[in-house]
């Protein structure tokens, strides 16, 4: 499955300054993650980025197209760490997976349970209302699931996980459970849902 691309038509006007697009993406990612899609306006984004509003449309034909780019950038930034932890040859497959989610849990605890996962946040807020954004989110969730699946499959081959449930099914369940735990973490504003996730997944599911 390929990521659908957004075609931006050429616009007349002065040549954009170098770094403008990157500034918009950086400002937009922080604001969309903290405030959500609906509460963040284009004017808010350009004000924080320190660029004229017209510059926004040199790169993005709409707020929806901008959100798609934010989703891509968010996951692309996270993917190297995901791969490095789940492919770490110095740890067994199950240890890699447990270490990855433990590190993620600790990062959310350190930030006082705020923000959550941008993919999950967008899924709840706007996936029902934008097919383009829904496809973007689904694509990256599938990529994330595939990385987890590889790790689980290797753990099964090595005998770390005795369960005969297909690795693909286990991977989907693990990631779905993680995203649910993040939603509950934000609702309760405490770490208990993350602890529950770690206890159930690594004590009762991946065994």
C-alpha positions, -999 to +999 in steps of 0.1 A: +000+000+000+015+033-010+010+066+008-014+088-012+003+120-022-010+156-021-003+176-052+003+213-045-004+236-074+021+263-083+012+297-068+023+332-079+041+355-055+075+361-041+100+333-038+096+316-003+125+320+021+146+290+028+135+271+059+099+284+058+083+250+052+104+234+079+094+262+104+057+257+095+059+219+100+078+223+133+053+248+147+023+230+134+034+196+148+038+211+183+005+229+182-015+201+166-001+177+192-008+199+221-041+215+211-056+192+185-066+197+149-099+216+154-085+240+180-054+250+158-060+275+131-037+283+102-032+318+116-020+303+149+005+282+130+020+310+109+021+333+139+042+308+158+063+300+128+069+337+122+059+337+086+032+355+066-001+337+062+004+337+024+035+316+028+015+287+041-002+283+008+031+282-011+035+247+004+001+234+014-031+239-004-052+234+027-051+227+064-060+191+056-030+187+033-008+203+060-021+178+086-012+149+062+024+163+061+025+166+099+014+129+103+041+118+078+068+138+095+058+127+130+061+090+121+092+094+100+109+110+130+099+082+152+107+053+128+145+052+133+142+048+170+115+022+166+137+002+142+168+006+163+152-007+194+132-035+178+162-047+157+188-043+185+211-075+181+223-071+217+189-080+231+166-110+226+134-102+205+111-102+235+135-080+255+136-056+226+099-053+225+095-049+262+123-023+264+107-003+235+073+000+252+089+006+286+109+035+272+078+049+256+058+046+288+086+063+308+086+092+283+048+098+288+052+096+325+080+122+324+057+146+305+029+142+330+007+120+307+001+148+282-004+148+245-004+110+238+003+096+204-003+120+175-016+092+153-040+081+180-051+116+186-059+123+150-077+089+147-101+100+174-105+136+162-107+136+125-102+102+108-140+099+105-141+132+086-112+131+063-105+101+040-071+115+031-060+117+067-075+084+076-054+067+049-023+084+061-029+073+097-037+037+086-006+035+065+017+044+094-001+022+119+004-007+095+041+001+092+044+002+130+025-031+133+048-048+108+078-038+129+062-053+160+052-084+141+088-091+130+099-089+166+072-112+178+078-137+150+115-139+158+106-144+195+083-173+185+110-189+164+135-186+193+110-201+217+107-169+238+070-167+230+053-201+231+019-188+219+009-202+185-013-172+178-001-157+145+025-130+150+005-106+128-026-110+150-005-106+182+012-075+168-022-058+160-035-066+194-004-052+211-005-019+192-042-016+196-039-021+233-011+004+235-031+031+218-061+024+241-038+026+271-026+060+260-062+073+257-070+060+292-037+075+305-048+110+293-083+106+307-071+094+341-039+115+341-019+088+357+004+059+347-018+030+358-030+023+322+006+020+310+015-002+339-016-024+331-005-026+295+030-038+304+018-063+330-009-079+308+010-079+275+043-092+288+029-115+315-002-129+299-002-123+262+034-126+248+042-158+267 
